[in-house]
Amino acid sequence: MPPAAPASPFPSPPPAEPLARTIGALRSSGWRSVPVADELRRNAARRIAAGEPIVGGIVGFDDTVVPQLENAILAGHDMILLGERGQAKTRVIRALVTLLDEWLPVVGGSEINDDPYRPVSRYARLRVAEEGDDTAVDWVHRSDRYGEKLATPDTSIADLIGEVDPIKVAEGRYLSDELTLHYGLVPRVNRGIFAINELPDLAERIQVGLLNVLEERDVQIRGHRVRLPLDVVLVATANPEDYTNRGRIITPLKDRFGAQIRTHYPRDVATEAAVMRAEAKIPAAGVPVTVPPYLEEVVAEISQLARRSPHLNQRSGVSVRLSIANYETLVANARRRALRTGEPEAVPRVSDLAALVSSTQGKVEIEALEEDKEQEVIAQLVSGAIVAVFRRRVVLEDPAGIVADFEAGKVVHTGDDLPATDYLAALRDVPALEPAARSLAGRDAGGSPGALAAAMELILEGLHLTKRLNKDASGPRALYRSRR
């Protein structure tokens, strides 16, 4: 039995049946070696035929990215994913590991996953030549058959391909001996998947070396001409602007990719909200939190509007991480209020949206002409999102009656530091507001005080933004009153 797989993003239990421990036993078992591209193709085809997704944990790509991905794998292509930041490119690439067989036999002690039937390293060739069918076989988990490198200008050939190991030289080996080499990232994922993030940032001379080992199958390391017929599926990510316009990838390497797959941001609020809920890290301990669905929509809508805003630099993109961070901040602000007021439940409100400035500023780039208006731009995005959700979610049977209550001199105070019970008194003062508030809160959270407070704030802010109420704001507090 192989040892349990190390902790990884792709955990899997060890196989139930005993596995061959020598090359001879491996031959007798009927195991056959296939190229890694064929292995991916076979397992992907099985999932497609069964109606299963070829990669899990990806939302919003079913009709766009996934078909291209399936075609690339079935064609056996190396591929590059083009997209702005925060479009799940790395997640898609890492999910490809699940298409590899769970366990793979390698020559015992091999550093580069040598095929027991066709070893390529000098160490493995010598061992198989000496021991024949008695050569020991190790089993490698698929999580160890994936390598990833973030391309940076200081990335070297030694990082990717290898370097002479001075310790091995000091032990008495000659520099001309291939066994003095310490293999880099690419050889160490032989018979697996190698990923390069932000490929255009790789220096051109390193791109040449990478191309050489993947295409020509040899590379020179400190005078060594090492023949490495590696079996590697190459995947990469890049920003479309870097990849297509700046000429930062050498043409031969660009030509190596059989598929260029364009990713994208969530195309609607529902998808954005689904990603946000799945990825946000909300601690379960402490005050329980109930987030009204309409506020989830507001947070998602902010990102959707940001991607269309002329005040933001769209070339840098607006990552889905903006929605995730804003959602976490919204919940944190509601929890902070509940802790201070002693409420048993935290329910986020419109007034909590003011806290999103801190989680938004670092994730959007303001155009040069708007540099001094960052908070104003963010406030406009929040207001636009509230109006959009208000119009979708709120049906007022008697808006004139609500306005009439305010024209009679009623006012409502709100704030992210007020307990939910304060809003119940406001409902009694403005009776025309109560049916709409209870209807909105009742659908979402059973009409609890926190849910009623959240519903009231959305309705009041919506009436203000649609020019039916006035609002006087001071710090965390606001006062809604008649426009007269």
C-alpha positions in Angstrom: 0.0 0.0 0.0 1.3 3.5 -0.8 1.6 6.0 2.1 -1.3 8.4 2.7 -1.2 11.4 0.4 0.2 14.6 1.8 -2.1 17.4 2.7 -3.1 19.2 -0.5 -5.9 21.0 -2.3 -6.8 17.7 -3.9 -7.1 15.2 -1.1 -8.0 11.6 -1.9 -7.8 8.3 0.0 -5.2 5.7 -0.9 -6.4 2.9 -3.3 -8.1 -0.1 -1.7 -6.1 -2.8 -3.6 -2.4 -3.6 -3.0 -0.2 -2.0 -5.7 2.8 -3.5 -7.5 6.1 -2.8 -5.8 8.5 -3.8 -8.6 8.5 -3.3 -12.4 8.0 -7.0 -12.9 4.9 -7.0 -10.7 3.7 -3.9 -12.5 4.0 -5.7 -15.9 2.2 -8.7 -14.5 -0.7 -6.5 -13.3 -1.4 -5.3 -16.8 -0.8 -1.6 -16.1 -0.1 0.4 -19.2 1.7 3.7 -19.4 0.0 6.6 -21.3 1.0 10.2 -22.0 -0.4 12.6 -19.5 -2.5 14.4 -22.2 -4.1 11.0 -23.0 -4.7 10.4 -19.3 -6.5 13.8 -19.0 -8.5 13.1 -22.1 -9.6 9.7 -20.9 -10.8 10.9 -17.5 -12.4 14.0 -19.0 -14.3 12.0 -21.6 -15.6 9.7 -18.8 -16.9 12.7 -16.8 -18.5 14.3 -19.9 -20.2 11.1 -20.9 -21.6 10.7 -17.3 -22.9 14.3 -17.3 -20.5 15.4 -14.6 -18.5 18.7 -14.6 -14.9 18.2 -15.6 -13.8 20.7 -13.0 -15.6 21.4 -9.7 -16.1 24.6 -7.7 -16.4 26.9 -10.7 -19.5 29.1 -11.0 -20.7 31.0 -14.1 -18.5 29.3 -16.8 -20.8 26.5 -17.8 -21.7 27.9 -21.2 -18.5 29.9 -21.9 -15.2 28.7 -20.5 -16.0 25.1 -19.7 -16.8 24.1 -23.4 -13.5 25.6 -24.5 -11.7 23.8 -21.7 -13.3 20.4 -22.6 -12.3 20.9 -26.3 -8.7 21.7 -25.3 -8.4 18.7 -23.1 -10.0 16.3 -25.6 -7.7 17.7 -28.3 -4.6 17.2 -26.0 -3.6 20.8 -26.2 -1.4 22.9 -24.0 -3.6 26.0 -23.0 -3.4 29.5 -21.8 -6.2 31.2 -19.9 -6.6 34.9 -20.7 -8.4 37.1 -18.3 -8.3 40.1 -15.9 -7.5 39.6 -12.2 -10.0 37.7 -10.1 -11.5 35.6 -12.9 -10.8 32.2 -11.3 -8.0 31.4 -13.8 -5.7 29.7 -11.2 -8.7 27.9 -9.7 -9.6 26.4 -13.1 -6.0 25.3 -13.7 -5.6 23.7 -10.2 -8.9 21.9 -10.7 -7.4 20.1 -13.7 -5.4 17.9 -11.3 -8.6 16.0 -10.4 -8.5 14.7 -14.0 -5.3 12.8 -13.4 -5.3 9.2 -12.2 -5.2 9.1 -8.4 -1.9 7.1 -8.3 1.0 6.8 -10.7 3.9 4.3 -10.6 7.4 5.7 -10.9 10.9 4.3 -10.6 11.7 4.1 -6.9 13.8 7.1 -5.8 13.3 9.0 -9.0 13.2 12.8 -8.6 11.3 13.4 -11.8 8.6 10.7 -11.8 10.4 8.4 -14.3 8.1 6.0 -16.1 9.2 2.5 -15.1 8.9 1.4 -18.7 10.6 4.4 -20.3 12.9 6.1 -17.7 14.5 9.4 -18.9 16.8 10.5 -16.0 20.3 9.1 -15.8 19.6 7.8 -12.3 16.5 5.9 -13.4 18.1 4.5 -16.5 21.1 3.1 -14.6 18.9 1.6 -11.9 16.5 -0.1 -14.4 19.5 -1.4 -16.4 21.1 -2.9 -13.3 18.0 -4.3 -11.5 15.6 -5.0 -14.4 12.2 -6.2 -13.4 13.3 -6.2 -9.7 13.6 -2.4 -9.8 11.5 -0.9 -7.0 8.4 1.1 -7.9 7.0 4.0 -5.9 3.4 5.3 -6.2 2.9 9.1 -6.6 -0.4 10.8 -5.7 -1.9 13.1 -8.3 -1.4 16.1 -6.0 2.3 15.7 -6.4 2.0 15.7 -10.2 1.2 19.4 -10.3 3.7 22.3 -10.3 3.0 26.0 -10.3 5.2 29.1 -10.7 4.3 32.7 -10.5 6.3 34.3 -13.3 8.5 37.1 -12.1 11.3 39.0 -13.7 13.9 37.3 -11.5 12.7 33.7 -12.3 15.8 31.8 -13.6 16.5 28.7 -15.7 17.7 27.1 -12.4 14.2 27.6 -11.0 12.4 26.0 -13.9 14.9 23.5 -15.3 17.7 22.9 -12.9 21.2 23.7 -11.7 24.4 21.9 -10.8 24.2 20.9 -7.1 27.5 21.9 -5.4 26.9 19.5 -2.6 26.9 16.6 -5.0 30.1 17.9 -6.6 31.6 18.1 -3.1 30.7 14.5 -2.5 33.1 13.5 -5.3 31.1 13.5 -8.5 32.5 15.1 -11.7 30.9 18.3 -13.1 30.4 16.4 -16.3 28.2 13.8 -14.5 24.5 14.3 -15.1 23.9 13.0 -11.5 25.3 16.3 -10.2 22.2 18.1 -11.4 19.4 19.4 -9.1 16.3 19.4 -11.2 14.0 22.4 -11.3 10.2 22.7 -11.2 9.4 21.5 -14.7 11.3 18.2 -14.6 9.9 17.4 -11.1 6.4 17.4 -12.5 7.3 15.1 -15.4 4.2 13.1 -16.3 2.0 15.8 -14.8 0.8 19.4 -15.2 3.0 22.5 -15.0 1.3 25.9 -14.6 2.9 29.4 -15.1 0.9 32.3 -13.7 1.2 35.7 -15.4 3.4 34.2 -18.2 4.2 37.6 -19.9 6.2 38.6 -16.8 8.7 35.8 -17.6 11.9 37.2 -19.0 12.4 36.4 -22.7 15.6 34.4 -22.2 13.8 32.2 -19.7 10.9 31.8 -22.2 13.4 30.5 -24.7 14.7 28.0 -22.2 11.2 26.9 -21.3 10.4 26.5 -24.9 13.5 24.5 -25.5 12.8 21.9 -22.8 9.2 21.6 -23.8 9.5 21.6 -27.5 13.1 20.4 -28.4 13.3 18.3 -25.2 16.8 19.3 -24.3 18.5 22.1 -22.4 22.0 23.1 -21.5 22.8 23.5 -17.8 26.3 24.8 -17.0 27.7 23.0 -20.0 25.6 19.9 -19.7 23.5 19.1 -22.7 20.8 17.2 -21.0 18.2 15.2 -23.0 14.9 15.3 -21.1 12.0 14.0 -23.1 9.5 15.2 -20.5 5.8 14.4 -20.7 4.2 17.6 -19.4 1.0 19.4 -20.1 1.7 23.1 -20.0 -1.0 25.5 -18.8 -0.6 29.3 -18.2 -2.5 32.4 -17.3 -2.1 35.9 -18.6 -3.8 39.3 -18.7 -5.1 39.8 -22.2 -3.5 43.3 -22.5 -0.1 41.9 -21.6 -0.5 38.8 -23.9 -1.9 40.4 -27.0 -0.8 44.0 -27.1 2.6 44.5 -25.3 4.5 41.8 -27.1 5.9 40.3 -23.9 5.7 36.7 -25.0 8.1 35.3 -27.7 6.2 34.1 -30.8 7.4 30.5 -30.7 6.2 30.1 -27.1 2.9 31.7 -27.9 2.6 29.3 -30.8 3.1 26.4 -28.4 -0.4 26.8 -26.9 -3.0 24.9 -28.8 -5.9 26.7 -27.0 -6.4 30.2 -25.8 -9.4 30.3 -23.4 -10.9 33.6 -22.5 -12.3 33.9 -19.0 -14.7 36.6 -17.8 -16.3 38.1 -14.7 -19.8 37.0 -13.6 -22.2 38.3 -16.1 -25.2 38.9 -13.8 -25.9 39.7 -10.2 -27.1 36.2 -9.3 -23.8 34.6 -10.4 -21.8 37.3 -8.7 -23.7 36.7 -5.5 -23.3 32.9 -5.8 -19.5 33.2 -6.1 -19.5 35.7 -3.2 -21.4 33.4 -0.9 -19.3 30.4 -1.8 -15.9 32.2 -1.3 -16.6 34.6 1.6 -15.1 33.5 4.9 -17.7 34.1 7.6 -16.7 32.8 11.0 -19.4 30.5 12.5 -18.5 31.4 16.1 -19.9 34.4 17.9 -23.1 36.3 17.2 -25.2 34.5 14.5 -25.6 36.5 11.2 -28.5 36.6 8.8 -27.8 38.5 5.6 -31.0 39.5 3.8 -30.8 38.3 0.1 -31.5 41.9 -1.1 -28.3 43.1 0.6 -26.3 40.3 -0.9 -27.7 41.6 -4.3 -26.6 45.1 -3.4 -23.0 44.0 -2.7 -22.9 42.0 -5.9 -24.5 44.9 -7.9 -21.7 47.2 -6.7 -19.1 45.1 -8.5 -21.3 44.8 -11.5 -21.7 48.6 -11.7 -18.0 49.1 -11.0 -17.1 47.1 -14.2 -19.2 49.5 -16.2 -18.1 52.7 -14.5 -16.3 55.3 -16.6 -14.7 56.6 -13.5 -12.7 53.4 -12.9 -9.8 52.0 -14.9 -11.3 49.0 -16.7 -8.0 47.8 -18.1 -7.0 46.6 -14.6 -10.4 44.9 -14.1 -12.6 44.7 -11.0 -12.0 41.4 -9.4 -14.7 39.2 -7.9 -12.6 39.6 -4.7 -14.2 43.0 -4.4 -17.6 41.4 -3.9 -16.1 38.8 -1.5 -14.3 41.4 0.6 -17.3 43.8 0.7 -19.6 40.9 1.8 -17.2 40.0 4.6 -16.9 43.7 5.7 -20.7 44.1 5.6 -21.1 41.1 7.9 -18.3 42.2 10.2 -19.9 45.7 10.7 -23.3 44.1 11.5 -21.6 41.8 14.0 -19.7 44.7 15.6 -23.0 46.5 16.2 -24.7 43.4 17.6 -21.8 42.9 20.0 -22.0 46.5 21.2 -25.8 46.6 21.6 -26.1 43.1 23.0 -28.4 41.9 20.2 -28.8 38.1 19.8 -28.6 38.3 16.0 -26.7 40.4 13.5 -28.6 41.5 10.4 -26.7 43.8 8.0 -28.5 47.0 6.9 -28.0 49.7 4.3 -26.3 51.9 6.9 -23.6 49.2 7.1 -22.7 49.8 3.5 -20.7 52.9 4.5 -18.1 50.5 5.9 -17.4 49.1 2.4 -15.2 52.1 1.6 -12.2 50.4 3.3 -12.6 47.1 1.4 -13.3 48.8 -1.9 -10.6 51.4 -2.1 -7.7 48.9 -2.5 -9.5 46.9 -5.2 -10.4 49.5 -7.8 -8.3 51.9 -9.7 -9.7 55.4 -10.1 -9.1 57.1 -13.5 -6.6 59.9 -13.4 -9.3 62.7 -13.7 -11.1 61.3 -10.6 -8.1 60.8 -8.3 -9.3 63.2 -5.7 -12.9 61.8 -5.7 -12.3 58.2 -4.7 -14.9 58.1 -1.9 -17.4 60.0 -4.0 -17.1 57.5 -6.8 -17.5 54.6 -4.4 -20.6 56.3 -2.8 -22.1 56.7 -6.3 -21.6 53.0 -6.9 -23.3 52.1 -3.6 -26.2 54.4 -4.3 -26.6 53.0 -7.8 -26.6 49.4 -6.5 -29.2 50.3 -3.8 -31.5 51.9 -6.4 -31.3 48.9 -8.7 -32.1 46.4 -6.0 -34.9 48.7 -4.6 -36.6 48.7 -7.9 -36.2 45.0 -8.4 -37.2 43.9 -4.8 -39.6 46.5 -3.3 -43.2 46.8 -4.4 -44.9 49.7 -2.6 -48.7 49.5 -2.6 -49.1 52.9 -1.1 -46.0 55.1 -1.7 -48.1 58.3 -1.5 -49.2 57.2 2.0 -45.6 56.8 3.1 -44.7 60.2 1.8 -47.8 61.7 3.4 -46.8 60.4 6.8 -43.5 62.2 6.4 -45.2 65.3 5.1 -47.2 65.3 8.4 -43.9 66.0 10.2 -42.7 62.5 10.9 -38.9 61.7 10.7 -37.0 58.5 11.0 -33.5 58.2 12.5 -31.2 55.4 11.3 -27.6 54.5 11.9 -25.2 51.5 12.0 -24.9 52.0 15.7 -28.6 51.8 16.6 -30.2 48.6 18.0 -32.9 47.0 15.9 -35.5 47.7 18.5 -35.3 51.4 17.9 -36.7 50.8 14.4 -39.9 49.2 15.8 -40.9 52.6 17.4 -40.3 54.3 14.0 -42.7 51.8 12.4 -45.4 52.9 14.8 -44.8 56.5 13.9 -44.9 55.9 10.2 -47.7 53.3 9.9 -47.8 53.4 6.0 -44.2 52.1 6.0 -45.0 49.0 8.0 -46.7 46.7 5.4 -43.9 47.0 2.9 -41.2 46.6 5.6 -42.9 43.5 7.1 -43.5 42.0 3.6 -39.8 42.4 2.7 -38.5 41.3 6.1 -41.0 38.4 6.4 -39.9 36.8 3.2 -36.2 36.9 4.2 -36.0 36.4 8.0 -39.4 35.8 9.6 -40.0 39.4 10.6 -37.4 39.6 13.4 -36.5 43.1 14.7 -33.2 42.9 12.8 -34.9 41.9 9.6 -37.4 44.7 10.0 -34.7 47.3 10.6 -32.8 46.1 7.5 -36.0 46.2 5.4 -36.9 49.7 6.6 -33.5 51.1 5.7 -33.6 49.7 2.2 -37.1 51.2 1.6 -36.2 54.6 3.1 -32.9 54.8 1.2 -34.7 53.8 -2.0 -37.4 56.5 -1.5 -34.6 59.0 -0.9 -32.6 58.0 -4.0 -35.8 58.1 -6.1 -36.4 61.7 -5.0 -39.4 61.1 -2.6 -37.7 61.7 0.7 -34.9 63.9 1.9 -32.0 62.6 3.9 -29.7 64.4 6.3 -26.5 62.4 7.0 -24.0 63.0 9.7 -21.3 60.4 10.3 -22.9 57.0 10.9 -26.4 58.5 11.5 -29.0 59.6 9.0 -32.4 61.3 9.3 -35.1 60.8 6.7 -37.8 63.5 6.4 -40.2 65.1 4.0 -38.9 66.9 0.9 -41.1 69.9 1.8 
